[in-house]
């Protein structure tokens, strides 16, 4: 895999209706995996690329959301509380091949993990065989600004996640280029991001800062800058309530092919010279850009 330690790996797009959201992603030309389930009551469908993915998530069984991890972290409860605030990007997973070592590195920079989560998720492979993904997480929760939370994610059996047949999308999508955050005062959050990735990964912009990771970049922009960047598209609802991620850029082989698919499938979109933009009302309260 091309991704590396603490690289942008997968944003979690949470929805009150996972089935409907997955259908809208299919209409956009993605091929979400069949629904899987977590032990804490959430359902999940993955839009997989070679070394990143978008995770679509919803609450499947609310009776389980308070099931704790071995250290007491309640992942299902955290997702439910995020959904109480707004649909959209709840947090972002960071790639790891050694979660303990990466957590230690982050801790040394001043961001202590909020517990670990170890779990198995059953999968059914394309040939019908059943097995399980085995995953370790180190939670990096920003309790003051929960929508700026992240977690370190180690897939112990990546062959049961990145399955070749699951990475073939009719729209030609093949990776994530960027995730954009909007905040009233980006500088107020710079120390947090530097604590996760290190000062050398951060680059100041006139209206915020950029974080270079092994799996793509993060932009943290002030609200006027974010609004101008995505105009004339509408912004996600609730985006001014608190700092949050507002957009994902997905790489595709051919923008014109994507444009044709959107027209054929009746998907609302904005065709611009260098990209195609899906409004948040269709993409799970997140702006979704297709870029070459």
N, C-alpha and C positions, 0 to 999 in steps of 0.2 A: 504494500500500500504506500501511496505517496504521502499520506498524512503523517504527522509526527507528534511528539509530546505536547499536550495542551493545544493542539490544533483545533480550530473550529470543526466540529464533527457533525452534530445534528441539532438544529433548533426543534423544540417541542411546540407544535401548534395545537393548542387545546381548544376543544369545541364542546358545546352542549349537545351536539348531534353528530357523533363520529361517522355514522353511516352516510349521512347526507353530505358531510364534508368530503369523504372519500369519493363519493360519486361525482362531486364537482371537480375533484382533482383528475378523475378519469376523463371527464369531458375536456379537460385541458391537455389531455394526451399523456398523462402519467399512468403508471401501472402500479398502484399501491398493493402491497402484499395482503394476503387474507388476514382477517383480524386475529390478533393474538391477545393474550391476557396476562396481566401482572398479578402477583399474589395480594396486592393491596387494592384491588378493585377497579383498576383502570384497564381500558381496552386500547389497543395500539395497532396502527397500520403504518408501514414504512414505505417511503418513496426513496428507493435506494439508488445511489450512484457508486462510482468505483471506490471512493474512500470517504464519502460523506453521505448523509441522507437527511430527509425531512421526516420527522416523526409526527404523525397525526394521532391525537390522543383524546379520549373522553372518559367519563366515568361510566363503567359498565355495571358495577355492583356497589352501591353506596354503603352497604352494610360492612364492607371490608376496608373502607378508607382509613380507618385508624389502626390497621395492622402495622405494628412497628417493625423496624429492622432490628438487627442484633444490637445496635447502639441506641435504639429508641427513636430514630428518625421516622416520621410518618409521611412517606412519599405521597400516598393517596390523599391524605388530608391537605398537604401542600398544594396539590393539583386542584382539589376541590375549592380551596380558598382562592387560588388564582382565578378559577372560573367564576367565583362569586364577584371578582373585580371586573373581569372582561375576558372574552375569548381572545385568541391570538397567541403570540409567542410567550410562553410561560417562563422558559429558561432555555439555556443552551448547553449542550453536552460537549465536553472537550475530549479529544482523542487521547487514549493512553494505552500503552502496552505494559505498563507497570504502575498501577494506580497508587500503590503505597509510596513508591519513589517520587512520583509526580506530586502527590499530596505533601510529601516532606519538603519538596522544593518550594511549593506555594507557601507552606507554613513558615519556612525560613524567610520568606519575603513579607511575612506579617499577616497572611490571610489563613486563619486556622479553619480546617474543615469542620462542618457541623455533623459529624458522624459518618458512618459508612453504611452501604446497603449492598448486600450480596444476595443474588437471586437467580433462579432459572426460569426460562420462558419456553414453553413447548412450541415447537415449529413442525409444520408438515411440509416436507420438501416436494419439489415438482413431480418426483416419481411416486409420491404418496407415502414414502417412508416418514416415520415420525422420530424426532430427536428433540434436543433442547439447546437453546442458547444459554450460556453461563456468563453472568455479568457481575462486575464489581464496580461500585460507584463510591466516590468521595464527594460529599455534598458541600458546595460552596455557596451558602445561602446568605444573601444580604437582607437581614431581617428588617432594616429600616426602609429599604427599597426592594421588595421581594421580586419585582419584575426585572431586576438586574442580577438575578441569581444564575449560577452556573453549577455544573457538576463534572467531575472527572469520571470518564467512562472507559473501563477496560472490558473488551469482549474477549473472553478466554477461548471461545470457539468461534472465531470470525467466519469460518467456512459455513456456519449455519445462519449467518446474517447476510454476508455479501455473496449471495448465490447468483451465478451468471444470468440465469433466466429471469431473475427478479429485477435486474438492472437494465432491461430492454424497454425503453419507453417510446411509444409511437411518435411523440413530439421531438425525439432526438436529444432530450436533456441528458447531460452527463456529469454534472457537478454543481457545487455551490461556490459562487465567487465571493459573496459578501452578505453580511447582515448589518442593517443600519438601526441604530438607536436614536431616540430623540429625548432630550432632557432640557429642562429650563436652564440649568447651569452645568454644562458638561465638566467644567473644571472641578466641581464639587465631587465628582466620581473618579477623577483621574488616579488618585492614590489607590483606590480599590482595584482598578484595572492593571495598574503597574504592579500591585502586589501579586496578581495572578500570573501575568506574563513577563514582568520585569520591565524596567525603564527603557531598555534598548528596543523593546517592541513597540513603544508608543511614539507617535509622530504628531506634533501639534499642527493643527489647521487653524485657519482664521476664525472658524465658527465651531470648534470642537477639537477632536483628535482622532487619529486612526490607530488601530492595533493590528500589527502584522502577525498572523499566526501561521503555523505549518499547513493549515487546512483552508485558508482563505482569510479575508480581512474583516474586521469590525470597524464601523464608523460610529462615533458618538458625536452627534451634532446638536446644536442648539435648535430650539423649536422653529424659529424663523428660517434657519438654514435647511432643516428637514422639509418644512412645508414648501419652500422654494424648489428644492431638489425634485419633489414628486409632483409639483403642479403640472398640469391642471387636475391630476387625479385627486380624489378625496383621500383624506387621511383615515386611519383606523379609528373606530369610535373609542372614546375614553383615552386617547393618546396624550391628552393634556393633563390627565389626572395625576400622573406620576411618571418618572423616567421609565421608558420601556422600549423594547425592540419593535420596530414598525414595518420593516421590509426585509425581504430575502431576494437576492439576485441569483438566478439559476442559469448556468451555461448550456447553450444549445448549439447544435451544429449548423442550423439553418433557420434564421428568423422568419424568412418567407414561408417556409414549411409550417412553422408554428402559427403564423398569421392565417394561413389557409385553414388549418385545423380549427382554430378558434371560430372562424366564420362558418365553417361547415357544422360545428357543434353548437352554434348560438351562444358562445361564451363572451360576455362583455369584456372588451379590451380596448386599449389605446395603442395604436401603431405609431411609433416615433421613429426618426431616422436610424437610430442605433440600438433600439430595443423595442420590446413589446411589453406592455404593462397591464396586469390584471388588477382590478380594484379590490379593496379589502372585503367588500360585501360578498365576493365570490370565493376568495381564497382563505377564509377562516379568520377574518379581521386582521389580515396582514397584506401589505402590498407585495405582489409577486412580479418581479421583473424577469423577463427572458432576455439574455444578453449573449452575443457571440463569444 
